[in-house]
Amino acid sequence: MEYTRKSQRKEFRDDLGIPVTIIQFGKLQRQDITVQGVDISDGGLGIASSVPIAPGFIWFWRSVANQRGGMVVWSRKVEDHYRAGVQFLPIPISPNDYLKNE
């Protein structure tokens, strides 16, 4: 079966790492980790981590390519680290904005 991507990827490196929060699907567990960017396209970001990454919602604590988050759609172990694919989702406001009292 031939697989074609919707958007062409290009290499993406971030020497500082990307602090993220992941909320795993089916569980209300929060995972705060720092990941490394591997590649990027108009629709998503490939990331790497030293710890397992479960599919779920992901929030970038600083903007990555003008994006604030998305959904981890796949994850697997590759040699001594873990790789995952993030599909960007439009996230219009920060989590703190949801918590403000009016």
Secondary structure, DSSP 8 states (H G I E B T S, - for coil): -----SS--EE---TT-EEEEEEETTS--EEEEEEEEEEE-SSEEEEEESS---SEEEEEEEEETTEEEEEEEEEEEETTEEEEEEEE----S-HHHHH---
